Amino acid sequence: MEYPDIINYPDKKARDVSAEEIISSWNNSVKELNKIDKQLAQYKKDGKR
């Protein structure tokens, strides 16, 4: 799976967030996407769509 290089947070301004918050949010998003990938792979394996 490919992840976007650009993170768009339209409701946030650079002065309102720290690098740690952005990295943490990105990491959580990647974890969630990986979990969804695993679920989809399991559905495919089980013959579900």
PDB file with one MODEL, atoms N, CA, C and O in Angstrom:
MODEL        1
ATOM      1  N   MET A   1       0.841  -1.173   0.000  1.00  0.00           N
ATOM      2  CA  MET A   1       0.000   0.000   0.000  1.00  0.00           C
ATOM      3  C   MET A   1       0.888   1.238   0.000  1.00  0.00           C
ATOM      4  O   MET A   1       1.904   1.289   0.693  1.00  0.00           O
ATOM      5  N   GLU A   2       0.496   2.218  -0.773  1.00  0.00           N
ATOM      6  CA  GLU A   2       1.236   3.471  -0.810  1.00  0.00           C
ATOM      7  C   GLU A   2       0.525   4.502   0.048  1.00  0.00           C
ATOM      8  O   GLU A   2      -0.703   4.522   0.125  1.00  0.00           O
ATOM      9  N   TYR A   3       1.294   5.341   0.681  1.00  0.00           N
ATOM     10  CA  TYR A   3       0.743   6.391   1.518  1.00  0.00           C
ATOM     11  C   TYR A   3       1.078   7.739   0.886  1.00  0.00           C
ATOM     12  O   TYR A   3       2.141   7.896   0.287  1.00  0.00           O
ATOM     13  N   PRO A   4       0.193   8.696   1.015  1.00  0.00           N
ATOM     14  CA  PRO A   4       0.446  10.002   0.393  1.00  0.00           C
ATOM     15  C   PRO A   4       1.637  10.711   1.029  1.00  0.00           C
ATOM     16  O   PRO A   4       1.892  10.583   2.227  1.00  0.00           O
ATOM     17  N   ASP A   5       2.353  11.457   0.203  1.00  0.00           N
ATOM     18  CA  ASP A   5       3.498  12.216   0.694  1.00  0.00           C
ATOM     19  C   ASP A   5       3.063  13.520   1.358  1.00  0.00           C
ATOM     20  O   ASP A   5       3.799  14.098   2.158  1.00  0.00           O
ATOM     21  N   ILE A   6       1.874  13.968   1.021  1.00  0.00           N
ATOM     22  CA  ILE A   6       1.391  15.246   1.538  1.00  0.00           C
ATOM     23  C   ILE A   6       0.268  14.978   2.534  1.00  0.00           C
ATOM     24  O   ILE A   6      -0.684  14.255   2.240  1.00  0.00           O
ATOM     25  N   ILE A   7       0.396  15.569   3.707  1.00  0.00           N
ATOM     26  CA  ILE A   7      -0.648  15.456   4.721  1.00  0.00           C
ATOM     27  C   ILE A   7      -1.394  16.782   4.723  1.00  0.00           C
ATOM     28  O   ILE A   7      -0.780  17.838   4.878  1.00  0.00           O
ATOM     29  N   ASN A   8      -2.702  16.739   4.554  1.00  0.00           N
ATOM     30  CA  ASN A   8      -3.496  17.954   4.485  1.00  0.00           C
ATOM     31  C   ASN A   8      -4.380  18.061   5.721  1.00  0.00           C
ATOM     32  O   ASN A   8      -5.288  17.252   5.911  1.00  0.00           O
ATOM     33  N   TYR A   9      -4.119  19.046   6.548  1.00  0.00           N
ATOM     34  CA  TYR A   9      -4.947  19.340   7.709  1.00  0.00           C
ATOM     35  C   TYR A   9      -5.489  20.758   7.530  1.00  0.00           C
ATOM     36  O   TYR A   9      -4.913  21.708   8.061  1.00  0.00           O
ATOM     37  N   PRO A  10      -6.594  20.914   6.786  1.00  0.00           N
ATOM     38  CA  PRO A  10      -7.080  22.257   6.470  1.00  0.00           C
ATOM     39  C   PRO A  10      -7.495  23.069   7.696  1.00  0.00           C
ATOM     40  O   PRO A  10      -7.471  24.299   7.651  1.00  0.00           O
ATOM     41  N   ASP A  11      -7.874  22.405   8.789  1.00  0.00           N
ATOM     42  CA  ASP A  11      -8.316  23.124   9.980  1.00  0.00           C
ATOM     43  C   ASP A  11      -7.173  23.482  10.928  1.00  0.00           C
ATOM     44  O   ASP A  11      -7.401  24.107  11.963  1.00  0.00           O
ATOM     45  N   LYS A  12      -5.954  23.093  10.586  1.00  0.00           N
ATOM     46  CA  LYS A  12      -4.802  23.360  11.450  1.00  0.00           C
ATOM     47  C   LYS A  12      -3.844  24.322  10.760  1.00  0.00           C
ATOM     48  O   LYS A  12      -3.654  24.276   9.545  1.00  0.00           O
ATOM     49  N   LYS A  13      -3.258  25.176  11.552  1.00  0.00           N
ATOM     50  CA  LYS A  13      -2.204  26.063  11.066  1.00  0.00           C
ATOM     51  C   LYS A  13      -0.883  25.587  11.671  1.00  0.00           C
ATOM     52  O   LYS A  13      -0.869  24.974  12.739  1.00  0.00           O
ATOM     53  N   ALA A  14       0.207  25.868  10.995  1.00  0.00           N
ATOM     54  CA  ALA A  14       1.516  25.387  11.440  1.00  0.00           C
ATOM     55  C   ALA A  14       1.823  25.804  12.874  1.00  0.00           C
ATOM     56  O   ALA A  14       2.436  25.042  13.622  1.00  0.00           O
ATOM     57  N   ARG A  15       1.412  26.983  13.256  1.00  0.00           N
ATOM     58  CA  ARG A  15       1.731  27.453  14.609  1.00  0.00           C
ATOM     59  C   ARG A  15       0.901  26.750  15.684  1.00  0.00           C
ATOM     60  O   ARG A  15       1.224  26.836  16.869  1.00  0.00           O
ATOM     61  N   ASP A  16      -0.173  26.051  15.278  1.00  0.00           N
ATOM     62  CA  ASP A  16      -1.065  25.402  16.239  1.00  0.00           C
ATOM     63  C   ASP A  16      -0.669  23.971  16.579  1.00  0.00           C
ATOM     64  O   ASP A  16      -1.185  23.409  17.545  1.00  0.00           O
ATOM     65  N   VAL A  17       0.222  23.377  15.819  1.00  0.00           N
ATOM     66  CA  VAL A  17       0.574  21.975  16.051  1.00  0.00           C
ATOM     67  C   VAL A  17       2.085  21.795  16.088  1.00  0.00           C
ATOM     68  O   VAL A  17       2.840  22.531  15.452  1.00  0.00           O
ATOM     69  N   SER A  18       2.493  20.801  16.846  1.00  0.00           N
ATOM     70  CA  SER A  18       3.922  20.497  16.915  1.00  0.00           C
ATOM     71  C   SER A  18       4.239  19.363  15.951  1.00  0.00           C
ATOM     72  O   SER A  18       3.347  18.651  15.490  1.00  0.00           O
ATOM     73  N   ALA A  19       5.507  19.212  15.660  1.00  0.00           N
ATOM     74  CA  ALA A  19       5.937  18.111  14.793  1.00  0.00           C
ATOM     75  C   ALA A  19       5.557  16.778  15.421  1.00  0.00           C
ATOM     76  O   ALA A  19       5.178  15.843  14.715  1.00  0.00           O
ATOM     77  N   GLU A  20       5.657  16.687  16.742  1.00  0.00           N
ATOM     78  CA  GLU A  20       5.313  15.444  17.432  1.00  0.00           C
ATOM     79  C   GLU A  20       3.844  15.086  17.229  1.00  0.00           C
ATOM     80  O   GLU A  20       3.512  13.918  17.028  1.00  0.00           O
ATOM     81  N   GLU A  21       2.962  16.085  17.281  1.00  0.00           N
ATOM     82  CA  GLU A  21       1.532  15.830  17.067  1.00  0.00           C
ATOM     83  C   GLU A  21       1.266  15.338  15.649  1.00  0.00           C
ATOM     84  O   GLU A  21       0.478  14.416  15.442  1.00  0.00           O
ATOM     85  N   ILE A  22       1.922  15.954  14.684  1.00  0.00           N
ATOM     86  CA  ILE A  22       1.730  15.546  13.289  1.00  0.00           C
ATOM     87  C   ILE A  22       2.249  14.131  13.076  1.00  0.00           C
ATOM     88  O   ILE A  22       1.588  13.316  12.432  1.00  0.00           O
ATOM     89  N   ILE A  23       3.425  13.838  13.613  1.00  0.00           N
ATOM     90  CA  ILE A  23       3.996  12.496  13.470  1.00  0.00           C
ATOM     91  C   ILE A  23       3.111  11.464  14.155  1.00  0.00           C
ATOM     92  O   ILE A  23       2.894  10.377  13.621  1.00  0.00           O
ATOM     93  N   SER A  24       2.603  11.799  15.327  1.00  0.00           N
ATOM     94  CA  SER A  24       1.722  10.882  16.053  1.00  0.00           C
ATOM     95  C   SER A  24       0.438  10.631  15.265  1.00  0.00           C
ATOM     96  O   SER A  24      -0.004   9.488  15.147  1.00  0.00           O
ATOM     97  N   SER A  25      -0.157  11.681  14.730  1.00  0.00           N
ATOM     98  CA  SER A  25      -1.376  11.530  13.927  1.00  0.00           C
ATOM     99  C   SER A  25      -1.105  10.690  12.688  1.00  0.00           C
ATOM    100  O   SER A  25      -1.899   9.819  12.333  1.00  0.00           O
ATOM    101  N   TRP A  26       0.009  10.954  12.039  1.00  0.00           N
ATOM    102  CA  TRP A  26       0.384  10.195  10.839  1.00  0.00           C
ATOM    103  C   TRP A  26       0.582   8.723  11.191  1.00  0.00           C
ATOM    104  O   TRP A  26       0.102   7.840  10.480  1.00  0.00           O
ATOM    105  N   ASN A  27       1.291   8.464  12.288  1.00  0.00           N
ATOM    106  CA  ASN A  27       1.546   7.096  12.730  1.00  0.00           C
ATOM    107  C   ASN A  27       0.228   6.374  13.024  1.00  0.00           C
ATOM    108  O   ASN A  27       0.058   5.214  12.649  1.00  0.00           O
ATOM    109  N   ASN A  28      -0.699   7.056  13.690  1.00  0.00           N
ATOM    110  CA  ASN A  28      -2.002   6.456  13.983  1.00  0.00           C
ATOM    111  C   ASN A  28      -2.763   6.156  12.695  1.00  0.00           C
ATOM    112  O   ASN A  28      -3.421   5.121  12.590  1.00  0.00           O
ATOM    113  N   SER A  29      -2.678   7.050  11.722  1.00  0.00           N
ATOM    114  CA  SER A  29      -3.346   6.831  10.436  1.00  0.00           C
ATOM    115  C   SER A  29      -2.770   5.612   9.727  1.00  0.00           C
ATOM    116  O   SER A  29      -3.512   4.799   9.177  1.00  0.00           O
ATOM    117  N   VAL A  30      -1.452   5.488   9.740  1.00  0.00           N
ATOM    118  CA  VAL A  30      -0.798   4.345   9.096  1.00  0.00           C
ATOM    119  C   VAL A  30      -1.220   3.049   9.781  1.00  0.00           C
ATOM    120  O   VAL A  30      -1.505   2.057   9.111  1.00  0.00           O
ATOM    121  N   LYS A  31      -1.260   3.052  11.116  1.00  0.00           N
ATOM    122  CA  LYS A  31      -1.691   1.859  11.857  1.00  0.00           C
ATOM    123  C   LYS A  31      -3.120   1.482  11.474  1.00  0.00           C
ATOM    124  O   LYS A  31      -3.421   0.307  11.265  1.00  0.00           O
ATOM    125  N   GLU A  32      -3.997   2.480  11.382  1.00  0.00           N
ATOM    126  CA  GLU A  32      -5.395   2.224  11.025  1.00  0.00           C
ATOM    127  C   GLU A  32      -5.498   1.683   9.598  1.00  0.00           C
ATOM    128  O   GLU A  32      -6.266   0.755   9.344  1.00  0.00           O
ATOM    129  N   LEU A  33      -4.737   2.253   8.672  1.00  0.00           N
ATOM    130  CA  LEU A  33      -4.750   1.766   7.292  1.00  0.00           C
ATOM    131  C   LEU A  33      -4.224   0.341   7.204  1.00  0.00           C
ATOM    132  O   LEU A  33      -4.749  -0.470   6.441  1.00  0.00           O
ATOM    133  N   ASN A  34      -3.197   0.032   7.975  1.00  0.00           N
ATOM    134  CA  ASN A  34      -2.668  -1.334   7.989  1.00  0.00           C
ATOM    135  C   ASN A  34      -3.700  -2.313   8.531  1.00  0.00           C
ATOM    136  O   ASN A  34      -3.821  -3.433   8.035  1.00  0.00           O
ATOM    137  N   LYS A  35      -4.447  -1.889   9.555  1.00  0.00           N
ATOM    138  CA  LYS A  35      -5.493  -2.744  10.121  1.00  0.00           C
ATOM    139  C   LYS A  35      -6.586  -3.002   9.074  1.00  0.00           C
ATOM    140  O   LYS A  35      -7.068  -4.126   8.937  1.00  0.00           O
ATOM    141  N   ILE A  36      -6.968  -1.959   8.345  1.00  0.00           N
ATOM    142  CA  ILE A  36      -7.976  -2.099   7.289  1.00  0.00           C
ATOM    143  C   ILE A  36      -7.461  -3.013   6.189  1.00  0.00           C
ATOM    144  O   ILE A  36      -8.205  -3.851   5.680  1.00  0.00           O
ATOM    145  N   ASP A  37      -6.187  -2.859   5.814  1.00  0.00           N
ATOM    146  CA  ASP A  37      -5.574  -3.742   4.809  1.00  0.00           C
ATOM    147  C   ASP A  37      -5.673  -5.204   5.226  1.00  0.00           C
ATOM    148  O   ASP A  37      -6.019  -6.064   4.416  1.00  0.00           O
ATOM    149  N   LYS A  38      -5.370  -5.482   6.491  1.00  0.00           N
ATOM    150  CA  LYS A  38      -5.432  -6.861   6.988  1.00  0.00           C
ATOM    151  C   LYS A  38      -6.861  -7.391   6.947  1.00  0.00           C
ATOM    152  O   LYS A  38      -7.085  -8.546   6.585  1.00  0.00           O
ATOM    153  N   GLN A  39      -7.837  -6.542   7.320  1.00  0.00           N
ATOM    154  CA  GLN A  39      -9.239  -6.961   7.287  1.00  0.00           C
ATOM    155  C   GLN A  39      -9.671  -7.262   5.857  1.00  0.00           C
ATOM    156  O   GLN A  39     -10.346  -8.260   5.606  1.00  0.00           O
ATOM    157  N   LEU A  40      -9.284  -6.408   4.928  1.00  0.00           N
ATOM    158  CA  LEU A  40      -9.655  -6.627   3.529  1.00  0.00           C
ATOM    159  C   LEU A  40      -9.015  -7.895   2.984  1.00  0.00           C
ATOM    160  O   LEU A  40      -9.647  -8.643   2.237  1.00  0.00           O
ATOM    161  N   ALA A  41      -7.769  -8.138   3.353  1.00  0.00           N
ATOM    162  CA  ALA A  41      -7.090  -9.359   2.915  1.00  0.00           C
ATOM    163  C   ALA A  41      -7.795 -10.586   3.476  1.00  0.00           C
ATOM    164  O   ALA A  41      -7.931 -11.596   2.786  1.00  0.00           O
ATOM    165  N   GLN A  42      -8.245 -10.501   4.727  1.00  0.00           N
ATOM    166  CA  GLN A  42      -8.954 -11.628   5.340  1.00  0.00           C
ATOM    167  C   GLN A  42     -10.296 -11.847   4.647  1.00  0.00           C
ATOM    168  O   GLN A  42     -10.676 -12.990   4.390  1.00  0.00           O
ATOM    169  N   TYR A  43     -11.017 -10.770   4.340  1.00  0.00           N
ATOM    170  CA  TYR A  43     -12.297 -10.889   3.627  1.00  0.00           C
ATOM    171  C   TYR A  43     -12.086 -11.548   2.271  1.00  0.00           C
ATOM    172  O   TYR A  43     -12.857 -12.417   1.861  1.00  0.00           O
ATOM    173  N   LYS A  44     -11.030 -11.122   1.579  1.00  0.00           N
ATOM    174  CA  LYS A  44     -10.733 -11.699   0.268  1.00  0.00           C
ATOM    175  C   LYS A  44     -10.421 -13.186   0.407  1.00  0.00           C
ATOM    176  O   LYS A  44     -10.875 -14.004  -0.394  1.00  0.00           O
ATOM    177  N   LYS A  45      -9.647 -13.522   1.424  1.00  0.00           N
ATOM    178  CA  LYS A  45      -9.290 -14.917   1.673  1.00  0.00           C
ATOM    179  C   LYS A  45     -10.537 -15.749   1.989  1.00  0.00           C
ATOM    180  O   LYS A  45     -10.646 -16.900   1.566  1.00  0.00           O
ATOM    181  N   ASP A  46     -11.470 -15.162   2.732  1.00  0.00           N
ATOM    182  CA  ASP A  46     -12.704 -15.854   3.120  1.00  0.00           C
ATOM    183  C   ASP A  46     -13.749 -15.856   2.009  1.00  0.00           C
ATOM    184  O   ASP A  46     -14.801 -16.480   2.149  1.00  0.00           O
ATOM    185  N   GLY A  47     -13.469 -15.164   0.912  1.00  0.00           N
ATOM    186  CA  GLY A  47     -14.397 -15.116  -0.208  1.00  0.00           C
ATOM    187  C   GLY A  47     -15.477 -14.065  -0.063  1.00  0.00           C
ATOM    188  O   GLY A  47     -16.464 -14.079  -0.799  1.00  0.00           O
ATOM    189  N   LYS A  48     -15.297 -13.147   0.883  1.00  0.00           N
ATOM    190  CA  LYS A  48     -16.258 -12.056   1.062  1.00  0.00           C
ATOM    191  C   LYS A  48     -15.805 -10.875   0.216  1.00  0.00           C
ATOM    192  O   LYS A  48     -14.637 -10.775  -0.161  1.00  0.00           O
ATOM    193  N   ARG A  49     -16.736  -9.990  -0.072  1.00  0.00           N
ATOM    194  CA  ARG A  49     -16.388  -8.782  -0.826  1.00  0.00           C
ATOM    195  C   ARG A  49     -16.677  -7.563  -0.026  1.00  0.00           C
ATOM    196  O   ARG A  49     -16.449  -6.448  -0.495  1.00  0.00           O
TER     197      ARG A  49
ENDMDL
END
